[in-house]
């Protein structure tokens, strides 16, 4: 008797780049786990080039590699060629499930979903956040800011077309529903799966919290981009205000890609006379990022909005105390394991941030509490757990469900 043919799942791995970040990290972590979790499927990974596909296959458990192949799709998800050529290619391959780790779909393959109507090819899409739609002036020089209407149309169409719409926080879920004007049926197809944290981030082996009398320099750490919604100039101002109030040297490390479109933070550092204490590292390799999390004394994340806030989770899991805002999902991710500075529409934010920096660096007992609570909280964000939750969504809904 012949073995029944397994259904084919296509995972859009074109978001995974040679140096992945953001969505690419999430995509890679899921792609490396899903074939083992769903051995009842064959998988095809759609990759930008053969080398990236080979690298992804090499990261899979040996036992499942026979159920996975890679196909090169030499154009990106936002290319018009995705809309022109990919729908027919998916149908020709006999794909039963298309998994998009972001919202950009080959829309010709998926008409807006109609309740009760079965489809030959199901779709899992992902909207990580709707920052361009809910945060004013979030990044005015970005492509999404210039094409905001197109961006909203694509996200709205993805939400209408997907059988399951994934997002990464309850905050993002609420804002997706409101910003895209989703119906109750459309909102009912959204599932929240928190991002995970790489197991390389761990608190074991960290140096103990320094005593207040220890004259050694302290390090504040920020990890992320320089987009205006990240609020980095306010952090620079807070650092300049806090530094003279502390009995030991303090430096600020800003770890993230330089962006000539947004020169405000470096300019402000010079204006305030604080540039000598600030290190703009640019992008850092993974090993260096691990070192920064393990050696810093406090993560300060002043962002006005986060769809998830991976830096907060990474820092907590690394045993690094966290000071953050309540912007977007930051408080949802941090729980009671971080010091939270409320965002308010006034001019006092930098001063309040500085007050909290001084208070925390002056209180080793509170830093130790945050370190222990953060390590415990950070351990809740696991890619194994996230992948298992996503894998369960590969099953079609039961009769009568949305």
C-alpha positions in Angstrom: 0.0 0.0 0.0 1.4 3.4 -1.0 2.1 6.0 1.7 -0.4 8.9 1.6 1.3 12.1 0.3 1.8 14.7 2.9 0.4 18.2 2.3 3.0 20.8 1.3 3.6 23.9 3.4 5.5 26.8 1.8 7.4 29.0 4.2 8.4 32.4 2.9 12.0 32.6 4.0 12.8 35.6 1.8 12.8 37.7 5.0 15.9 35.9 6.1 19.0 37.8 5.0 22.7 37.1 5.3 22.7 39.3 8.5 19.2 38.8 9.7 17.5 41.2 12.1 14.0 41.9 13.3 11.6 40.0 11.2 14.4 37.9 9.7 15.3 36.6 13.1 11.8 35.6 13.9 11.4 33.9 10.5 14.6 31.9 10.9 13.8 30.8 14.4 10.4 29.5 13.3 11.6 27.9 10.1 14.3 25.9 12.0 11.7 24.4 14.3 8.4 23.9 12.3 9.4 20.9 10.2 10.2 18.8 13.3 6.9 20.0 15.0 4.8 19.1 11.9 6.3 15.9 10.4 2.9 15.4 8.8 3.8 18.2 6.3 6.4 18.5 3.6 8.0 21.9 3.6 9.4 24.1 0.8 11.4 27.1 2.0 11.2 30.0 -0.5 14.7 31.7 -0.3 16.3 34.6 -2.0 19.3 32.6 -3.2 20.7 29.0 -3.0 23.4 29.9 -0.5 20.8 31.1 2.0 18.7 28.0 1.4 21.6 25.7 2.1 22.5 27.6 5.3 18.9 27.2 6.5 18.8 23.5 5.6 22.0 23.0 7.5 20.4 24.4 10.7 17.5 21.9 10.6 17.6 18.6 12.6 19.0 15.9 10.4 15.9 13.7 10.9 13.6 16.2 9.1 15.8 17.4 6.3 14.3 14.8 3.9 10.9 16.5 4.3 12.3 19.9 3.4 13.5 21.5 0.2 14.5 25.0 -0.7 13.5 26.8 -3.9 15.0 30.1 -5.0 12.7 33.0 -5.5 15.1 35.7 -6.6 13.0 38.7 -5.8 11.9 40.2 -2.5 8.4 40.1 -0.9 7.8 43.7 -1.8 8.8 43.3 -5.5 6.0 43.5 -8.0 7.2 40.1 -9.3 5.8 38.6 -6.1 2.4 39.6 -7.2 2.9 38.7 -10.9 4.6 35.3 -10.6 4.4 33.8 -7.2 0.7 32.9 -7.1 0.9 30.7 -10.1 4.2 29.1 -8.8 2.5 28.2 -5.5 -0.4 26.6 -7.3 1.9 24.7 -9.6 3.8 23.3 -6.6 0.6 22.1 -5.1 1.0 24.2 -1.9 -1.7 23.5 0.7 -0.5 26.1 3.3 1.4 29.3 2.8 3.1 30.7 5.8 4.2 34.4 5.6 6.3 35.7 8.5 5.1 39.2 7.6 2.1 40.8 6.1 3.2 41.0 2.5 1.5 38.2 0.6 1.2 37.2 -3.0 -2.3 38.6 -3.0 -3.4 36.9 -6.2 -3.2 33.6 -4.5 -5.6 34.5 -1.7 -8.9 36.3 -2.2 -10.5 37.9 0.9 -11.7 35.0 3.1 -15.4 34.1 3.0 -16.8 32.4 6.1 -17.6 28.7 5.5 -15.8 28.6 2.1 -13.0 26.0 1.9 -9.9 27.0 0.0 -7.3 24.8 -1.7 -4.5 26.8 -0.2 -4.7 28.1 3.3 -2.7 31.1 4.5 -1.0 32.1 7.8 0.1 35.7 7.7 1.8 37.9 10.3 1.5 41.5 11.3 4.1 42.3 13.9 2.9 45.8 14.6 1.1 48.8 13.0 3.6 51.4 14.2 3.3 53.6 11.0 -0.4 53.8 11.5 -0.6 54.5 15.2 2.6 56.5 16.1 2.7 60.1 14.7 6.0 60.9 13.0 7.4 57.5 13.9 10.0 57.6 11.2 9.3 60.4 8.7 12.1 59.6 6.3 11.2 55.9 6.0 9.6 54.3 2.9 6.5 53.2 4.9 5.9 56.8 6.0 6.0 57.9 2.4 3.7 55.1 1.3 1.5 54.9 4.3 -1.7 54.4 2.4 -0.2 51.5 0.4 1.2 50.0 3.6 -2.3 50.2 5.2 -3.9 48.6 2.2 -1.5 45.7 2.2 -2.0 45.0 5.9 -5.7 45.3 5.5 -5.7 42.9 2.6 -3.5 40.5 4.5 -5.9 40.6 7.5 -8.9 39.9 5.2 -7.2 37.2 3.2 -5.4 35.1 5.9 -7.0 32.1 7.5 -5.0 32.9 10.6 -3.3 36.2 11.3 -0.5 36.0 13.8 0.8 38.9 15.9 3.3 39.2 18.7 1.5 40.9 21.6 -2.0 41.7 22.9 -1.1 45.4 22.4 -0.4 44.8 18.7 -3.6 42.8 18.4 -5.7 45.7 19.8 -4.0 48.2 17.6 -4.3 46.1 14.5 -8.1 45.7 15.0 -8.5 49.5 15.5 -6.0 50.8 12.9 -7.3 48.5 10.1 -10.9 48.7 11.1 -11.4 44.9 11.2 -14.8 43.3 11.6 -15.5 40.9 14.5 -15.0 37.9 12.2 -11.6 39.2 11.0 -10.5 40.1 14.5 -11.5 36.6 15.6 -8.8 35.1 13.3 -6.0 36.9 15.1 -3.8 34.8 17.3 -1.1 36.2 19.7 2.2 34.4 19.9 4.9 36.1 21.8 8.4 36.2 20.3 11.1 34.1 21.8 14.6 34.9 23.0 17.7 33.1 21.8 19.0 30.7 24.4 22.4 32.3 24.1 21.0 35.1 26.2 21.3 33.9 29.8 22.0 35.3 33.2 24.4 32.7 34.4 27.9 33.9 34.9 27.1 37.6 35.2 29.0 39.6 37.7 27.1 40.5 40.9 25.5 43.9 41.2 28.1 46.5 42.3 27.9 48.1 45.7 27.2 51.8 45.8 30.6 52.4 47.2 32.3 50.7 44.2 33.9 53.5 42.2 34.0 51.5 39.0 32.3 53.1 35.9 28.7 52.1 35.2 27.3 51.4 31.7 23.8 52.3 30.4 22.9 50.3 27.3 20.4 51.0 24.6 19.8 48.5 21.8 17.9 49.4 18.6 17.5 51.8 15.7 17.6 55.6 15.7 14.0 56.1 14.3 12.3 59.0 16.0 9.8 56.9 17.8 12.6 55.1 19.6 13.1 58.4 21.5 16.9 58.2 21.6 17.5 62.0 21.9 15.4 61.9 25.1 17.8 59.2 26.4 20.8 61.3 25.5 19.3 64.3 27.4 18.5 62.0 30.4 22.1 60.7 30.4 23.5 64.3 30.4 21.2 65.1 33.3 21.9 62.0 35.3 25.7 61.8 34.9 26.7 64.7 37.3 24.3 63.4 40.0 26.1 60.1 40.4 29.2 59.4 42.5 30.9 57.2 39.9 31.6 57.5 36.1 28.8 56.6 33.8 28.8 55.9 30.1 26.0 55.3 27.6 26.4 52.7 24.9 24.0 53.1 21.9 24.1 49.8 20.0 22.3 50.0 16.7 22.8 50.9 13.1 23.8 54.5 12.4 21.2 56.4 10.3 22.1 59.6 8.6 18.5 60.4 8.1 18.1 61.0 11.9 21.2 62.9 13.2 19.4 64.3 16.2 20.9 62.1 19.0 24.6 62.7 18.0 23.9 66.4 17.5 22.3 66.7 20.9 25.1 64.8 22.6 27.5 67.4 21.2 25.3 70.3 22.2 24.9 69.1 25.8 28.6 68.3 26.2 27.8 64.6 26.7 29.5 63.2 23.6 32.6 62.2 25.5 30.5 59.7 27.6 28.5 58.2 24.7 29.5 55.4 22.4 27.6 55.1 19.1 28.6 51.6 18.2 26.7 51.1 15.0 25.5 47.6 14.2 27.1 45.0 16.4 27.7 41.3 15.7 25.7 38.8 17.8 28.7 37.9 20.0 29.3 41.5 20.8 25.6 42.0 21.6 25.7 39.2 24.1 28.8 40.8 25.7 27.0 44.1 26.0 24.0 42.6 27.7 26.2 40.8 30.1 28.5 43.6 31.0 26.1 46.6 31.2 24.5 47.8 34.4 21.2 48.9 33.1 19.2 48.7 29.9 17.4 51.9 29.2 14.7 51.6 26.5 12.9 55.0 26.0 10.8 54.0 23.0 7.4 55.6 22.5 6.0 52.3 21.1 7.0 48.7 20.7 5.0 46.0 18.9 6.9 43.5 21.1 10.1 44.9 22.5 12.7 42.1 21.9 15.5 44.1 23.5 13.6 44.1 26.8 13.1 40.4 26.8 16.7 39.8 25.7 18.1 42.0 28.5 15.9 40.4 31.2 16.9 36.9 30.1 20.6 38.1 30.3 20.1 39.2 33.9 20.4 42.9 32.9 18.0 45.2 34.9 15.6 47.1 32.7 14.3 50.6 32.7 11.7 51.2 30.0 8.5 53.1 29.1 4.9 51.9 28.9 4.9 52.6 25.2 3.0 50.0 23.2 3.7 46.4 24.4 6.8 47.3 26.5 4.9 47.0 29.8 3.2 43.8 28.6 6.6 42.2 27.9 8.3 43.6 31.0 5.6 42.7 33.5 6.7 43.6 37.0 10.3 42.7 36.2 11.3 46.2 35.0 11.1 49.8 36.2 8.6 51.5 34.0 8.5 55.3 33.3 5.1 56.3 32.0 5.0 58.2 28.8 3.1 61.5 29.1 2.5 64.3 26.6 4.7 66.8 28.4 8.2 68.1 28.4 9.3 66.3 31.6 10.0 62.8 30.1 13.8 63.2 29.9 13.9 64.6 33.5 11.8 61.7 34.8 14.0 59.2 32.9 17.1 60.8 34.4 15.5 60.6 37.9 14.9 56.9 37.5 18.4 56.2 36.1 19.9 57.9 39.2 17.6 56.2 41.6 18.3 52.7 40.1 22.1 53.1 39.9 22.0 54.3 43.5 20.0 51.3 44.7 21.9 48.0 44.4 19.2 46.2 46.2 16.5 47.2 43.7 18.9 46.4 40.8 19.4 42.9 42.3 15.6 42.5 42.6 15.1 43.5 38.9 17.9 41.2 37.9 16.3 38.2 39.5 12.8 39.0 38.4 13.9 39.8 34.9 15.8 36.6 34.5 12.7 34.7 35.5 10.4 36.8 33.3 12.8 36.6 30.3 12.8 32.8 30.5 9.1 32.8 29.6 9.9 34.0 26.1 11.0 30.8 24.3 11.3 30.2 20.6 10.5 26.5 21.2 7.2 27.6 22.9 6.5 30.1 20.1 7.1 27.6 17.4 4.9 25.0 19.1 2.0 27.5 19.3 2.5 28.4 15.6 2.7 24.8 14.5 -0.7 24.1 16.2 -2.2 26.7 13.9 -1.3 24.7 10.8 -4.4 22.6 11.4 -7.6 23.8 9.7 -10.3 25.2 12.1 -12.9 22.7 13.2 -16.4 22.9 11.6 -18.3 25.9 12.7 -15.3 27.9 13.9 -14.3 31.2 12.4 
